[in-house]
């Protein structure tokens, strides 16, 4: 192939791939199979590698993820990303309409759009090419996440057609389709990992990953909903979105034509029921004045436009029959009651089970078998029982009473504060399996070649009972097992060998001592650099350490007093695992946060939570798991726990944003 032929083919492939993306994501009319698309893309990548002078930043090949970044650049928005006011009732929406009419001196025409439950993004285009993508941040500045955004195939790198402004910003919402989210969680559960909590947090966390190649594997999507430009090309929002679609943007098809308040009410009513049929999550409807001149007349408040508002739906709920209550035993022996329900459709899925938390919750609800119960699903994975329709309770219905013995091993349960525990952890099967799954998890020993199904298989074959048994596994033991071929066995054994280099604090966390999470394990490893020192520590010595309370100290001492646990430690030492640490490797950046304690909650724009923990500790501070009188600061991100916020406010704990925390360190 000559250089001229290569250049022509690169242009042809680029055009074809962009057209196929447009057909698939914008028009929802796939024109080629995934395999055929991948073949064209692979051909383009090979040609660009052979002729790098013709590689364009807007090439379809550049969506697959480039080099990992060290950090995100922070940049200002050309047009501030303002928030919308919220309304929850028809009366409040009518009041909004009255304010608009008063401001304009005439009735207004509105457009209604779905309010996507995702993450806002600002996309900057110059001369038809995507040049920058910035997160909302504080509305004035955000993180530049262009390389991550390029991996989203529904966002055009090069616009189609003509007529677009020379420079403009397009606002959109990044999200994940529900089927893709559920598939990811199925894979994580199969690998013995914790499932992602909800699609919105997943999308937010994905955009903050420093490795675009990882983002490209997460199948994010994007709808655009607002054009910002200094050029006056359109008279209305509706016109601008029609144009955006012709330029190659994905605009949600579910929006009203310009309408009045009554038309909006019908639109709201329709989607309150029909939202379960969508392939993605919405939490309301956005109402906007359509005419741009009317918008200019109405103007803005300090925080939001006067010409737009969001109508928020209440969490989805349903009523169904409580058929029975079963009990699950967790890794730590905690026994959790679960409501078994007559299947009911809720938020697009059939719900058969709901959490009841503990005995106190059962008492609060006054549950009886055969009750009609209200079930709610507010964006999380596991539904919950919110109440009981007492008027429909059957005569003579049996009151639900918490069990007294373990449903798996028959041992008597012990109530510790609000939770019932099975303390027979040595032989209780779900506790044994739970400890094994916890040990191989990503944040512990990171044995991704050993999933939940493999652990069950090894357990049932009698090959593994304690975590140290993993390191006794031999090639011949494994080869004959189901789904265990030569390659799988070698991967498993190689993973075990590599795990012997996992740091001491992660091994300590992997042991599964009750109440010893990641942070506590790190604290214990810091104060007791070898496991022998920790095993010999008294309860008084442990309590003397800041962050280690009476409960944790009791559990640690009790764990190391059990002969079978000491035998596990000896076996792990024999196999060469890291059960001490190199104190010379401790990283200290400064003592700026010395004597200060932090609690971290929520999702952050520029940092992962583990990264924030490391920054605090490297600067002399301490990270606590919960808000208490010992807490100096609550580092609060998006979607933080409301109970932590309330407790911090009650105790007078200073609440920091991510920006304020960075200023503290500057």
ChimeraX attribute file (.defattr): number of C-alpha atoms within 10 A of each C-alpha:
attribute: neighborCount
match mode: 1-to-1
recipient: residues
	/A:1	8
	/A:2	7
	/A:3	11
	/A:4	9
	/A:5	10
	/A:6	17
	/A:7	17
	/A:8	12
	/A:9	16
	/A:10	22
	/A:11	14
	/A:12	12
	/A:13	19
	/A:14	20
	/A:15	14
	/A:16	16
	/A:17	20
	/A:18	20
	/A:19	14
	/A:20	19
	/A:21	24
	/A:22	26
	/A:23	16
	/A:24	17
	/A:25	21
	/A:26	23
	/A:27	16
	/A:28	11
	/A:29	12
	/A:30	14
	/A:31	13
	/A:32	13
	/A:33	10
	/A:34	9
	/A:35	9
	/A:36	10
	/A:37	15
	/A:38	12
	/A:39	12
	/A:40	14
	/A:41	18
	/A:42	13
	/A:43	15
	/A:44	24
	/A:45	20
	/A:46	13
	/A:47	19
	/A:48	19
	/A:49	12
	/A:50	13
	/A:51	14
	/A:52	11
	/A:53	9
	/A:54	16
	/A:55	18
	/A:56	12
	/A:57	15
	/A:58	17
	/A:59	22
	/A:60	24
	/A:61	21
	/A:62	16
	/A:63	21
	/A:64	18
	/A:65	20
	/A:66	16
	/A:67	10
	/A:68	14
	/A:69	12
	/A:70	8
	/A:71	15
	/A:72	17
	/A:73	12
	/A:74	15
	/A:75	16
	/A:76	16
	/A:77	21
	/A:78	14
	/A:79	15
	/A:80	14
	/A:81	21
	/A:82	16
	/A:83	14
	/A:84	17
	/A:85	14
	/A:86	16
	/A:87	18
	/A:88	13
	/A:89	12
	/A:90	12
	/A:91	10
	/A:92	13
	/A:93	20
	/A:94	14
	/A:95	13
	/A:96	18
	/A:97	22
	/A:98	15
	/A:99	15
	/A:100	22
	/A:101	14
	/A:102	12
	/A:103	16
	/A:104	14
	/A:105	9
	/A:106	11
	/A:107	14
	/A:108	20
	/A:109	18
	/A:110	24
	/A:111	24
	/A:112	28
	/A:113	22
	/A:114	24
	/A:115	19
	/A:116	22
	/A:117	20
	/A:118	24
	/A:119	19
	/A:120	20
	/A:121	27
	/A:122	28
	/A:123	22
	/A:124	21
	/A:125	22
	/A:126	16
	/A:127	14
	/A:128	21
	/A:129	17
	/A:130	22
	/A:131	17
	/A:132	18
	/A:133	25
	/A:134	23
	/A:135	26
	/A:136	23
	/A:137	22
	/A:138	17
	/A:139	15
	/A:140	14
	/A:141	18
	/A:142	23
	/A:143	23
	/A:144	25
	/A:145	25
	/A:146	20
	/A:147	26
	/A:148	26
	/A:149	29
	/A:150	29
	/A:151	27
	/A:152	22
	/A:153	22
	/A:154	23
	/A:155	25
	/A:156	25
	/A:157	25
	/A:158	20
	/A:159	21
	/A:160	19
	/A:161	11
	/A:162	11
	/A:163	12
	/A:164	21
	/A:165	17
	/A:166	13
	/A:167	15
	/A:168	21
	/A:169	23
	/A:170	18
	/A:171	21
	/A:172	23
	/A:173	18
	/A:174	24
	/A:175	26
	/A:176	22
	/A:177	16
	/A:178	16
	/A:179	11
	/A:180	16
	/A:181	21
	/A:182	17
	/A:183	11
	/A:184	16
	/A:185	18
	/A:186	14
	/A:187	13
	/A:188	16
	/A:189	16
	/A:190	16
	/A:191	22
	/A:192	25
	/A:193	21
	/A:194	13
	/A:195	16
	/A:196	17
	/A:197	13
	/A:198	17
	/A:199	23
	/A:200	21
	/A:201	18
	/A:202	19
	/A:203	23
	/A:204	20
	/A:205	18
	/A:206	20
	/A:207	25
	/A:208	23
	/A:209	20
	/A:210	21
	/A:211	19
	/A:212	25
	/A:213	18
	/A:214	17
	/A:215	25
	/A:216	21
	/A:217	12
	/A:218	17
	/A:219	17
	/A:220	23
	/A:221	21
	/A:222	27
	/A:223	23
	/A:224	23
	/A:225	21
	/A:226	16
	/A:227	17
	/A:228	18
	/A:229	15
	/A:230	11
	/A:231	11
	/A:232	9
	/A:233	12
	/A:234	13
	/A:235	13
	/A:236	17
	/A:237	21
	/A:238	22
	/A:239	13
	/A:240	18
	/A:241	20
	/A:242	12
	/A:243	19
	/A:244	22
	/A:245	18
	/A:246	19
	/A:247	20
	/A:248	24
	/A:249	27
	/A:250	26
	/A:251	23
	/A:252	16
	/A:253	12
	/A:254	11
	/A:255	15
	/A:256	16
	/A:257	15
	/A:258	19
	/A:259	15
	/A:260	16
	/A:261	18
	/A:262	10
	/A:263	16
	/A:264	23
	/A:265	14
	/A:266	10
	/A:267	19
	/A:268	23
	/A:269	11
	/A:270	11
	/A:271	19
	/A:272	17
	/A:273	11
	/A:274	12
	/A:275	17
	/A:276	17
	/A:277	12
	/A:278	13
	/A:279	13
	/A:280	20
	/A:281	24
	/A:282	19
	/A:283	22
	/A:284	23
	/A:285	24
	/A:286	22
	/A:287	24
	/A:288	21
	/A:289	26
	/A:290	23
	/A:291	20
	/A:292	16
	/A:293	11
	/A:294	19
	/A:295	20
	/A:296	12
	/A:297	13
	/A:298	20
	/A:299	12
	/A:300	14
	/A:301	9
	/A:302	7
	/A:303	13
	/A:304	15
	/A:305	18
	/A:306	22
	/A:307	26
	/A:308	24
	/A:309	22
	/A:310	22
	/A:311	23
	/A:312	18
	/A:313	18
	/A:314	12
	/A:315	11
	/A:316	18
	/A:317	17
	/A:318	16
	/A:319	21
	/A:320	20
	/A:321	19
	/A:322	24
	/A:323	16
	/A:324	16
	/A:325	20
	/A:326	15
	/A:327	18
	/A:328	14
	/A:329	21
	/A:330	18
	/A:331	21
	/A:332	19
	/A:333	24
	/A:334	22
	/A:335	27
	/A:336	19
	/A:337	20
	/A:338	19
	/A:339	24
	/A:340	17
	/A:341	22
	/A:342	17
	/A:343	15
	/A:344	17
	/A:345	14
	/A:346	18
	/A:347	23
	/A:348	17
	/A:349	11
	/A:350	11
	/A:351	20
	/A:352	18
	/A:353	22
	/A:354	21
	/A:355	17
	/A:356	21
	/A:357	17
	/A:358	18
	/A:359	19
	/A:360	13
	/A:361	16
	/A:362	19
	/A:363	13
	/A:364	9
	/A:365	15
	/A:366	15
	/A:367	24
	/A:368	23
	/A:369	18
	/A:370	21
	/A:371	26
	/A:372	23
	/A:373	25
	/A:374	17
	/A:375	23
	/A:376	22
	/A:377	19
	/A:378	15
	/A:379	18
	/A:380	13
	/A:381	13
	/A:382	13
	/A:383	21
	/A:384	21
	/A:385	24
	/A:386	17
	/A:387	17
	/A:388	21
	/A:389	12
	/A:390	14
	/A:391	8
	/A:392	11
	/A:393	16
	/A:394	13
	/A:395	7
	/A:396	9
	/A:397	12
	/A:398	12
	/A:399	14
	/A:400	15
	/A:401	13
	/A:402	18
	/A:403	15
	/A:404	15
	/A:405	16
	/A:406	23
	/A:407	17
	/A:408	15
	/A:409	14
	/A:410	12
	/A:411	16
	/A:412	16
	/A:413	20
	/A:414	17
	/A:415	14
	/A:416	9
	/A:417	6
	/A:418	11
	/A:419	16
	/A:420	23
	/A:421	23
	/A:422	25
	/A:423	17
	/A:424	16
	/A:425	17
	/A:426	13
	/A:427	12
	/A:428	20
	/A:429	18
	/A:430	18
	/A:431	22
	/A:432	22
	/A:433	21
	/A:434	19
	/A:435	22
	/A:436	28
	/A:437	26
	/A:438	24
	/A:439	25
	/A:440	28
	/A:441	20
	/A:442	16
	/A:443	15
	/A:444	23
	/A:445	24
	/A:446	20
	/A:447	24
	/A:448	16
	/A:449	17
	/A:450	24
	/A:451	19
	/A:452	21
	/A:453	14
	/A:454	19
	/A:455	22
	/A:456	15
	/A:457	14
	/A:458	19
	/A:459	17
	/A:460	11
	/A:461	13
	/A:462	9
	/A:463	17
	/A:464	21
	/A:465	20
	/A:466	19
	/A:467	23
	/A:468	22
	/A:469	14
	/A:470	20
	/A:471	18
	/A:472	12
	/A:473	17
	/A:474	13
	/A:475	12
	/A:476	10
	/A:477	13
	/A:478	21
	/A:479	16
	/A:480	12
	/A:481	14
	/A:482	9
	/A:483	11
	/A:484	14
	/A:485	12
	/A:486	13
	/A:487	9
	/A:488	15
	/A:489	22
	/A:490	17
	/A:491	15
	/A:492	20
	/A:493	20
	/A:494	13
	/A:495	17
	/A:496	21
	/A:497	15
	/A:498	14
	/A:499	19
	/A:500	19
	/A:501	13
	/A:502	15
	/A:503	18
	/A:504	24
	/A:505	25
	/A:506	23
	/A:507	25
	/A:508	26
	/A:509	25
	/A:510	26
	/A:511	24
	/A:512	21
	/A:513	20
	/A:514	18
	/A:515	15
	/A:516	21
	/A:517	16
	/A:518	17
	/A:519	19
	/A:520	20
	/A:521	20
	/A:522	17
	/A:523	19
	/A:524	22
	/A:525	25
	/A:526	16
	/A:527	12
	/A:528	18
	/A:529	17
	/A:530	18
	/A:531	21
	/A:532	14
	/A:533	12
	/A:534	18
	/A:535	17
	/A:536	13
	/A:537	16
	/A:538	13
	/A:539	19
	/A:540	11
	/A:541	12
	/A:542	22
	/A:543	16
	/A:544	12
	/A:545	13
	/A:546	12
	/A:547	20
	/A:548	19
	/A:549	13
	/A:550	14
	/A:551	12
	/A:552	19
	/A:553	22
	/A:554	17
	/A:555	16
	/A:556	22
	/A:557	18
	/A:558	15
	/A:559	18
	/A:560	20
	/A:561	13
	/A:562	11
	/A:563	10
	/A:564	13
	/A:565	16
	/A:566	15
	/A:567	14
	/A:568	16
	/A:569	22
	/A:570	14
	/A:571	17
	/A:572	20
	/A:573	16
	/A:574	11
	/A:575	14
	/A:576	14
	/A:577	21
	/A:578	20
	/A:579	22
	/A:580	20
	/A:581	17
	/A:582	10
	/A:583	10
	/A:584	6
	/A:585	7
	/A:586	10
	/A:587	12
	/A:588	11
	/A:589	12
	/A:590	15
	/A:591	14
	/A:592	15
	/A:593	18
	/A:594	14
	/A:595	10
	/A:596	18
	/A:597	21
	/A:598	26
	/A:599	21
	/A:600	23
	/A:601	20
	/A:602	15
	/A:603	20
	/A:604	22
	/A:605	20
	/A:606	25
	/A:607	18
	/A:608	15
	/A:609	16
	/A:610	11
	/A:611	10
	/A:612	18
	/A:613	19
	/A:614	14
	/A:615	19
	/A:616	23
	/A:617	21
	/A:618	19
	/A:619	18
	/A:620	17
	/A:621	20
	/A:622	24
	/A:623	22
	/A:624	21
	/A:625	15
	/A:626	17
	/A:627	22
	/A:628	14
	/A:629	11
	/A:630	15
	/A:631	21
	/A:632	20
	/A:633	21
	/A:634	25
	/A:635	22
	/A:636	21
	/A:637	18
	/A:638	14
	/A:639	12
	/A:640	15
	/A:641	12
	/A:642	11
	/A:643	10
	/A:644	18
	/A:645	18
	/A:646	12
	/A:647	15
	/A:648	22
	/A:649	13
	/A:650	9
	/A:651	15
	/A:652	13
	/A:653	19
	/A:654	13
	/A:655	17
	/A:656	17
	/A:657	15
	/A:658	20
	/A:659	12
	/A:660	12
	/A:661	17
	/A:662	10
	/A:663	9
	/A:664	11
	/A:665	12
	/A:666	7
